[in-house]
Amino acid sequence: MVPRGDKPSTPPPAGDPQVVDPATPTASPSHHDRPVTIDPAALDQLRATPGELPARYLRAIEVQRGDYNGRMHTVRRHDLIAIAAILDCHPEQVLATLDSHRLTPDPFARVT
């Protein structure tokens, strides 16, 4: 799901702070053992461009799968819930929303 006209991506550079590889251990393994508290009011102050959050999510999937072809991403059915939340729509509306933003190769694209 790369917007039309975008160039194919290459693997992210090592140490890229925008991409987290869940398979790579962090400097502090105990960090993942602790619960994380997020302030919703502070979160509401964050603003992103409409394509920024889906792009970040897809980069994370790309790193996780080791798939750097940069042409198209096939997302799995369980990814639709996260993508729906990112796009602020119901999971059943994801395909129509992606198509309306011209992010699918055709209006009849399917997820696996």
Beta strands, then each sheet from edge to edge (+ up, - down):
end
